[in-house]
Every structure is written in structure tokens, then in C-alpha cells.
């Protein structure tokens, strides 16, 4: 049993590592970071992230990481957006939308709803399908590469959410570099816990 689990773990780690190594590295990341810096850093807007289900959990994590590193961001649940929460959006905000299929109904509808409020709102998309409707709606589209899920059913978001997490990290770190985010600024946002103490040493 233990040996089986060790083999399973080794196989999953290798497959997910391969998926990460095969994420397309393109100029689109620089374009996405430029949009974030322009709309949040220069115009005073915020980054609004969204996704449904497991992708939504990754979108929420990306928003909190951006907020803690000098770029104000919020997570907007795509279903709640249709019941009034879309009101969180303001001029100069931009969207970062996650959907592995690029077909998630609530996310596709969110683009339409957001553009009804602000026709010029920029949309950054992270998806596994470059031919999907959502990919075509993006001002900037970042592709995961579409590696299969490690789930034995090939259904549960596993590999795809790992790739989305790393792609979000690239956007966060790239934005931090562009805005010159400092240790001192980090400390202002982390008053408690180990990281807060470490940032003030």
C-alpha cells in the first residue's frame, strides 16, 4: 500500500511538473502586466478576478496575493455578480477571468455584463482552450497548454488549477517588479503573523 502511494505520488508530481514546463511562454504575460500596472497602478482602478468552482478558488487566491503585494484586487463570484455584486466594479478596473474550458457560462456572461457597464473594461483570460468563446473575448489571453488532468477520471480540476496558480504567480511577481514593490511596503500590509515580523526585520 505505501509503495503504491509513493508511486502514485511520484507519477502525479512528474505529470504536473511536465504540464508546468509546457505552459506557453509568450509576450502576452508582459501585455497582461502592462494592463494591470496601467489600470491599477496609474489610473487607480483595481483588479477584479473571477472564476467558477475550483478555478474560482484559484482566482480568489490570486486576488489576495495581488492585494498583499501592492496591487488592490478583489474576487467577484460570477453568479453573485448577476445578483448585484457587479456593482463592485468601477471605472478603470480590469478583469482577470479563469476558466479551463473557456466555456463556463457564468464567466462568459460576466464579460457581457461588465462591458454593459463599461464597454472599455480590459479582460485578461486564463484558459486551456485558445479557440473558446472566452479566449476570443479577452484583450489578453494566457493559455495553460491544455495538459490533461491527473484525476483518474480526467475530470476533476487538478493539473489545470496547478497551472493557473503558477500563471497567477507570474503575473503577481511581474507586477511587483514593475511597480518596484518594496519590503517596507510589504510590511505595511502585513501587521501580524510570521511574515509580518519577518518583513520588518
Secondary structure, DSSP 8 states (H G I E B T S, - for coil): -HHHHHHHHHHHHHHHHHHHHTS---THHHHHHHHHIIIIIIT---EEEEESTHHHHHHHHHHHHHHHTT--EEE--HHHHTTTGGGG--TT-EEEEEESSS--HHHHHHHHHHHHH-TT--EEEEES-TTSHHHHH-SEEEE------SSTTS-SSSHHHHHHHHHHHHHHHHHHHHHT--HHHHHHH--SHHHHHHHT-
